[in-house]
Amino acid sequence: MVELYGGSYQGLINLFPETDTSDKLKLIDQYLKLLPRISLNEILEQTVVSKDEYIFVITLKFEDGTLFHTREFDTITEKFTYTVKRVDGKLKMMELPPYQA
């Protein structure tokens, strides 16, 4: 995941303040352990912003095939937007997988 992720680690550093801020592998590993087992369900939209930037709107699913969603107050989200950018010649996701406590 560290090879695929190109976004900020600040949120992970805030979430795991006891972890060495330079240990990206441990920060990602700790975060992934919080997540349910989800996988890609469907790509709903694909947008080419430039040759070095793409935007995808996707849905995710649990192992049993039901849609994954997040809830914040009265808002339920089943669609997630990911930006993919070319960083140092490699395509990288700029957002982490969604987390729902």
NUZAVEX-971505 format. One record per residue: x, y, z of N, C-alpha, C, O, CB in turn; residue number from 1; residue in three letters. Coordinates in nm, 2 decimals, m for minus. Glycine has a CB too. Example, Ala and Ser with C-alpha at 12.3 -4.5 7.8 and 13.67 -1.06 7.14 Angstrom:
! residues 2
n.u:n.v:n.w:ca.u:ca.v:ca.w:c.u:c.v:c.w:o.u:o.v:o.w:cb.u:cb.v:cb.w:num:residu
1.32:m0.57:0.78:1.23:m0.45:0.78:1.32:m0.33:0.78:1.42:m0.33:0.85:1.13:m0.45:0.90:1:ALA
1.28:m0.22:0.71:1.37:m0.11:0.71:1.29:0.00:0.79:1.34:0.11:0.80:1.41:m0.06:0.57:2:SER
***
This chain:
! residues 101
n.u:n.v:n.w:ca.u:ca.v:ca.w:c.u:c.v:c.w:o.u:o.v:o.w:cb.u:cb.v:cb.w:num:residu
0.08:m0.12:0.00:0.00:0.00:0.00:0.09:0.13:0.00:0.05:0.23:m0.06:m0.09:0.00:0.12:1:MET
0.20:0.12:0.07:0.29:0.24:0.07:0.33:0.27:m0.07:0.35:0.39:m0.10:0.41:0.21:0.16:2:VAL
0.36:0.17:m0.15:0.40:0.20:m0.29:0.28:0.26:m0.37:0.31:0.34:m0.47:0.44:0.07:m0.36:3:GLU
0.16:0.24:m0.34:0.04:0.29:m0.41:m0.01:0.42:m0.36:m0.08:0.49:m0.43:m0.07:0.19:m0.41:4:LEU
0.02:0.45:m0.24:m0.03:0.57:m0.17:0.06:0.69:m0.19:0.18:0.68:m0.16:m0.06:0.55:m0.03:5:TYR
0.01:0.80:m0.24:0.09:0.92:m0.26:0.04:1.04:m0.19:0.09:1.15:m0.21:0.09:0.95:m0.41:6:GLY
m0.06:1.02:m0.10:m0.12:1.14:m0.03:m0.05:1.17:0.10:0.06:1.12:0.13:m0.26:1.11:0.00:7:GLY
m0.11:1.25:0.18:m0.05:1.30:0.30:m0.06:1.19:0.41:m0.16:1.12:0.42:m0.12:1.43:0.35:8:SER
0.04:1.19:0.50:0.04:1.09:0.61:m0.01:1.16:0.74:m0.01:1.10:0.84:0.18:1.03:0.63:9:TYR
m0.04:1.29:0.73:m0.07:1.37:0.85:m0.19:1.30:0.93:m0.18:1.29:1.05:m0.10:1.51:0.82:10:GLN
m0.29:1.26:0.86:m0.41:1.20:0.93:m0.37:1.07:1.00:m0.42:1.05:1.11:m0.52:1.17:0.83:11:GLY
m0.28:0.99:0.94:m0.23:0.87:1.01:m0.14:0.90:1.13:m0.15:0.83:1.23:m0.16:0.78:0.91:12:LEU
m0.06:1.01:1.11:0.02:1.05:1.22:m0.07:1.09:1.34:m0.04:1.07:1.46:0.12:1.16:1.18:13:ILE
m0.17:1.17:1.31:m0.27:1.21:1.42:m0.34:1.09:1.48:m0.36:1.09:1.60:m0.37:1.31:1.36:14:ASN
m0.37:0.99:1.40:m0.44:0.88:1.44:m0.36:0.78:1.53:m0.40:0.72:1.63:m0.50:0.80:1.33:15:LEU
m0.23:0.78:1.50:m0.13:0.69:1.57:m0.01:0.77:1.62:0.10:0.76:1.57:m0.09:0.58:1.48:16:PHE
m0.03:0.86:1.71:0.07:0.95:1.76:0.19:0.88:1.82:0.30:0.94:1.83:0.02:1.05:1.86:17:PRO
0.18:0.76:1.86:0.29:0.68:1.93:0.38:0.62:1.82:0.49:0.58:1.86:0.23:0.57:2.02:18:GLU
0.34:0.62:1.69:0.42:0.56:1.59:0.52:0.67:1.53:0.49:0.78:1.52:0.33:0.51:1.48:19:THR
0.64:0.62:1.50:0.74:0.71:1.44:0.69:0.76:1.31:0.64:0.69:1.23:0.88:0.62:1.41:20:ASP
0.69:0.90:1.30:0.63:0.96:1.19:0.69:0.93:1.06:0.63:0.95:0.95:0.63:1.11:1.21:21:THR
0.81:0.88:1.06:0.88:0.84:0.93:0.86:0.70:0.89:0.90:0.65:0.78:1.03:0.87:0.94:22:SER
0.79:0.62:0.98:0.77:0.48:0.95:0.63:0.46:0.87:0.53:0.42:0.93:0.76:0.40:1.08:23:ASP
0.64:0.49:0.75:0.52:0.49:0.66:0.45:0.35:0.66:0.33:0.34:0.66:0.55:0.54:0.52:24:LYS
0.54:0.25:0.65:0.48:0.11:0.64:0.40:0.08:0.77:0.30:0.02:0.76:0.60:0.01:0.63:25:LEU
0.45:0.12:0.89:0.38:0.09:1.01:0.25:0.17:1.02:0.15:0.12:1.06:0.47:0.11:1.13:26:LYS
0.26:0.30:0.98:0.14:0.38:0.98:0.03:0.32:0.89:m0.09:0.31:0.93:0.17:0.52:0.94:27:LEU
0.06:0.28:0.77:m0.03:0.22:0.68:m0.08:0.09:0.74:m0.20:0.06:0.73:0.03:0.20:0.54:28:ILE
0.01:0.01:0.79:m0.03:m0.12:0.84:m0.13:m0.11:0.96:m0.23:m0.18:0.96:0.09:m0.20:0.89:29:ASP
m0.11:m0.01:1.05:m0.20:0.01:1.16:m0.34:0.05:1.11:m0.44:0.01:1.16:m0.14:0.11:1.26:30:GLN
m0.34:0.14:1.01:m0.46:0.19:0.95:m0.54:0.07:0.89:m0.66:0.06:0.91:m0.44:0.30:0.85:31:TYR
m0.47:m0.01:0.81:m0.54:m0.12:0.74:m0.60:m0.22:0.84:m0.70:m0.28:0.81:m0.44:m0.19:0.65:32:LEU
m0.54:m0.23:0.95:m0.60:m0.32:1.05:m0.73:m0.27:1.11:m0.81:m0.35:1.17:m0.50:m0.34:1.17:33:LYS
m0.76:m0.14:1.10:m0.88:m0.09:1.15:m1.00:m0.11:1.05:m1.11:m0.11:1.09:m0.87:0.06:1.17:34:LEU
m0.96:m0.13:0.92:m1.06:m0.14:0.82:m1.13:m0.27:0.81:m1.07:m0.38:0.84:m1.00:m0.11:0.68:35:LEU
m1.26:m0.27:0.77:m1.32:m0.40:0.74:m1.27:m0.46:0.61:m1.20:m0.39:0.54:m1.48:m0.39:0.73:36:PRO
m1.29:m0.59:0.59:m1.25:m0.65:0.46:m1.34:m0.60:0.35:m1.45:m0.65:0.34:m1.24:m0.80:0.47:37:ARG
m1.29:m0.51:0.27:m1.37:m0.46:0.16:m1.29:m0.47:0.03:m1.16:m0.48:0.04:m1.41:m0.31:0.19:38:ILE
m1.35:m0.47:m0.08:m1.29:m0.47:m0.21:m1.37:m0.39:m0.31:m1.48:m0.35:m0.28:m1.27:m0.62:m0.26:39:SER
m1.31:m0.37:m0.42:m1.38:m0.29:m0.53:m1.50:m0.36:m0.57:m1.50:m0.48:m0.60:m1.28:m0.27:m0.65:40:LEU
m1.61:m0.29:m0.58:m1.74:m0.34:m0.63:m1.76:m0.30:m0.78:m1.77:m0.38:m0.87:m1.86:m0.30:m0.55:41:ASN
m1.75:m0.17:m0.80:m1.78:m0.11:m0.93:m1.71:0.02:m0.95:m1.71:0.10:m0.86:m1.93:m0.11:m0.96:42:GLU
m1.66:0.05:m1.07:m1.62:0.18:m1.11:m1.74:0.25:m1.17:m1.78:0.21:m1.28:m1.49:0.18:m1.20:43:ILE
m1.79:0.36:m1.11:m1.91:0.43:m1.16:m1.87:0.54:m1.26:m1.94:0.56:m1.36:m1.98:0.49:m1.05:44:LEU
m1.76:0.60:m1.24:m1.72:0.71:m1.32:m1.57:0.71:m1.33:m1.49:0.68:m1.24:m1.77:0.85:m1.27:45:GLU
m1.52:0.75:m1.45:m1.37:0.77:m1.47:m1.35:0.90:m1.55:m1.41:0.92:m1.65:m1.31:0.65:m1.55:46:GLN
m1.27:0.99:m1.49:m1.24:1.12:m1.56:m1.09:1.13:m1.57:m1.02:1.11:m1.48:m1.30:1.23:m1.47:47:THR
m1.05:1.17:m1.69:m0.91:1.20:m1.72:m0.90:1.35:m1.71:m0.95:1.43:m1.79:m0.87:1.15:m1.86:48:VAL
m0.83:1.39:m1.60:m0.81:1.53:m1.58:m0.69:1.58:m1.67:m0.70:1.69:m1.73:m0.78:1.56:m1.43:49:VAL
m0.59:1.50:m1.67:m0.47:1.52:m1.75:m0.40:1.39:m1.77:m0.45:1.29:m1.72:m0.37:1.63:m1.69:50:SER
m0.29:1.39:m1.85:m0.22:1.26:m1.86:m0.15:1.21:m1.73:m0.11:1.10:m1.72:m0.11:1.28:m1.97:51:LYS
m0.15:1.30:m1.63:m0.09:1.26:m1.50:m0.19:1.26:m1.39:m0.15:1.25:m1.27:0.02:1.36:m1.47:52:ASP
m0.32:1.28:m1.42:m0.42:1.28:m1.31:m0.56:1.22:m1.36:m0.60:1.26:m1.47:m0.44:1.42:m1.26:53:GLU
m0.61:1.14:m1.28:m0.74:1.07:m1.31:m0.83:1.07:m1.18:m0.78:1.07:m1.07:m0.71:0.92:m1.36:54:TYR
m0.96:1.07:m1.21:m1.05:1.07:m1.09:m1.15:0.95:m1.12:m1.20:0.94:m1.23:m1.13:1.21:m1.08:55:ILE
m1.16:0.87:m1.01:m1.25:0.76:m1.02:m1.36:0.77:m0.91:m1.33:0.81:m0.80:m1.18:0.62:m1.01:56:PHE
m1.48:0.74:m0.94:m1.59:0.73:m0.84:m1.62:0.58:m0.84:m1.66:0.52:m0.94:m1.72:0.82:m0.88:57:VAL
m1.61:0.52:m0.72:m1.63:0.37:m0.71:m1.73:0.34:m0.60:m1.76:0.42:m0.51:m1.50:0.31:m0.68:58:ILE
m1.77:0.21:m0.60:m1.84:0.16:m0.48:m1.75:0.04:m0.44:m1.68:m0.02:m0.51:m1.98:0.11:m0.52:59:THR
m1.77:0.01:m0.31:m1.69:m0.10:m0.25:m1.79:m0.20:m0.19:m1.90:m0.17:m0.17:m1.60:m0.04:m0.13:60:LEU
m1.74:m0.32:m0.17:m1.83:m0.42:m0.11:m1.75:m0.50:0.00:m1.63:m0.51:0.00:m1.88:m0.52:m0.22:61:LYS
m1.84:m0.56:0.09:m1.79:m0.65:0.19:m1.77:m0.79:0.13:m1.81:m0.81:0.01:m1.88:m0.66:0.31:62:PHE
m1.70:m0.88:0.20:m1.68:m1.01:0.15:m1.81:m1.08:0.11:m1.81:m1.17:0.02:m1.60:m1.09:0.25:63:GLU
m1.92:m1.05:0.18:m2.05:m1.12:0.15:m2.12:m1.06:0.03:m2.23:m1.10:0.00:m2.14:m1.11:0.28:64:ASP
m2.06:m0.95:m0.03:m2.12:m0.89:m0.15:m2.21:m0.77:m0.12:m2.25:m0.70:m0.22:m2.20:m0.99:m0.22:65:GLY
m2.23:m0.74:0.01:m2.32:m0.62:0.04:m2.23:m0.50:0.02:m2.11:m0.50:0.04:m2.38:m0.63:0.18:66:THR
m2.30:m0.39:m0.02:m2.22:m0.26:m0.04:m2.17:m0.21:0.09:m2.24:m0.21:0.20:m2.32:m0.16:m0.10:67:LEU
m2.05:m0.16:0.09:m1.99:m0.09:0.20:m2.04:0.06:0.20:m2.05:0.12:0.09:m1.83:m0.09:0.19:68:PHE
m2.07:0.11:0.31:m2.10:0.25:0.32:m2.05:0.31:0.45:m2.02:0.24:0.54:m2.26:0.27:0.31:69:HIS
m2.04:0.45:0.45:m2.00:0.52:0.57:m2.12:0.61:0.61:m2.20:0.64:0.52:m1.87:0.60:0.55:70:THR
m2.13:0.64:0.73:m2.24:0.72:0.78:m2.18:0.83:0.87:m2.09:0.81:0.95:m2.34:0.64:0.86:71:ARG
m2.22:0.95:0.84:m2.19:1.07:0.92:m2.31:1.14:0.95:m2.37:1.21:0.86:m2.08:1.16:0.85:72:GLU
m2.36:1.14:1.07:m2.49:1.19:1.11:m2.60:1.13:1.03:m2.62:1.01:1.03:m2.49:1.35:1.10:73:PHE
m2.67:1.21:0.95:m2.78:1.15:0.87:m2.74:1.13:0.73:m2.82:1.09:0.64:m2.89:1.25:0.87:74:ASP
m2.61:1.14:0.69:m2.56:1.12:0.56:m2.50:0.98:0.54:m2.40:0.95:0.61:m2.47:1.23:0.52:75:THR
m2.55:0.90:0.45:m2.49:0.77:0.42:m2.42:0.78:0.28:m2.48:0.83:0.19:m2.60:0.66:0.42:76:ILE
m2.30:0.74:0.27:m2.22:0.74:0.15:m2.18:0.60:0.10:m2.12:0.53:0.18:m2.09:0.83:0.17:77:THR
m2.22:0.57:m0.02:m2.18:0.45:m0.08:m2.09:0.47:m0.20:m2.03:0.37:m0.25:m2.31:0.37:m0.13:78:GLU
m2.07:0.59:m0.24:m1.98:0.62:m0.35:m1.86:0.70:m0.30:m1.87:0.78:m0.21:m2.05:0.71:m0.46:79:LYS
m1.74:0.66:m0.34:m1.62:0.71:m0.29:m1.53:0.76:m0.41:m1.52:0.69:m0.52:m1.54:0.61:m0.21:80:PHE
m1.48:0.88:m0.40:m1.40:0.94:m0.50:m1.25:0.93:m0.47:m1.20:0.96:m0.36:m1.43:1.09:m0.52:81:THR
m1.18:0.88:m0.57:m1.03:0.86:m0.56:m0.96:0.94:m0.67:m1.00:0.93:m0.79:m0.99:0.72:m0.56:82:TYR
m0.86:1.01:m0.63:m0.77:1.08:m0.73:m0.65:1.00:m0.75:m0.59:0.96:m0.65:m0.74:1.23:m0.69:83:THR
m0.61:0.97:m0.87:m0.49:0.90:m0.90:m0.40:1.00:m0.97:m0.43:1.05:m1.08:m0.51:0.77:m0.98:84:VAL
m0.27:1.02:m0.92:m0.18:1.11:m0.99:m0.05:1.04:m1.01:m0.01:0.94:m0.94:m0.16:1.23:m0.90:85:LYS
0.02:1.09:m1.11:0.15:1.03:m1.14:0.25:1.11:m1.05:0.27:1.23:m1.06:0.19:1.05:m1.30:86:ARG
0.32:1.04:m0.97:0.42:1.09:m0.87:0.55:1.02:m0.90:0.56:0.90:m0.88:0.37:1.08:m0.72:87:VAL
0.65:1.09:m0.93:0.78:1.03:m0.96:0.77:0.92:m1.06:0.84:0.82:m1.05:0.85:0.98:m0.83:88:ASP
0.69:0.94:m1.16:0.67:0.84:m1.27:0.58:0.73:m1.24:0.56:0.64:m1.33:0.81:0.79:m1.31:89:GLY
0.52:0.72:m1.12:0.43:0.61:m1.08:0.30:0.66:m1.05:0.28:0.77:m0.99:0.49:0.53:m0.96:90:LYS
0.19:0.59:m1.09:0.06:0.62:m1.05:0.03:0.59:m0.91:0.06:0.48:m0.86:m0.05:0.55:m1.15:91:LEU
m0.02:0.69:m0.83:m0.05:0.67:m0.69:m0.18:0.73:m0.65:m0.23:0.83:m0.70:0.06:0.74:m0.61:92:LYS
m0.25:0.66:m0.56:m0.38:0.70:m0.51:m0.35:0.81:m0.40:m0.25:0.80:m0.33:m0.46:0.58:m0.44:93:MET
m0.43:0.91:m0.41:m0.41:1.03:m0.32:m0.49:1.02:m0.19:m0.47:1.10:m0.10:m0.44:1.16:m0.39:94:MET
m0.59:0.93:m0.19:m0.68:0.91:m0.07:m0.66:0.77:m0.02:m0.63:0.67:m0.09:m0.83:0.94:m0.11:95:GLU
m0.68:0.76:0.11:m0.68:0.62:0.18:m0.81:0.56:0.16:m0.91:0.63:0.14:m0.64:0.64:0.33:96:LEU
m0.82:0.42:0.18:m0.95:0.36:0.18:m1.03:0.42:0.29:m0.98:0.46:0.40:m0.93:0.21:0.20:97:PRO
m1.17:0.42:0.27:m1.25:0.49:0.38:m1.26:0.40:0.50:m1.25:0.28:0.50:m1.39:0.50:0.32:98:PRO
m1.26:0.47:0.61:m1.27:0.41:0.75:m1.41:0.44:0.81:m1.45:0.56:0.80:m1.15:0.46:0.84:99:TYR
m1.47:0.35:0.87:m1.59:0.37:0.94:m1.58:0.30:1.07:m1.57:0.18:1.08:m1.72:0.32:0.86:100:GLN
m1.59:0.38:1.18:m1.58:0.32:1.32:m1.71:0.24:1.35:m1.72:0.19:1.46:m1.55:0.42:1.42:101:ALA
***
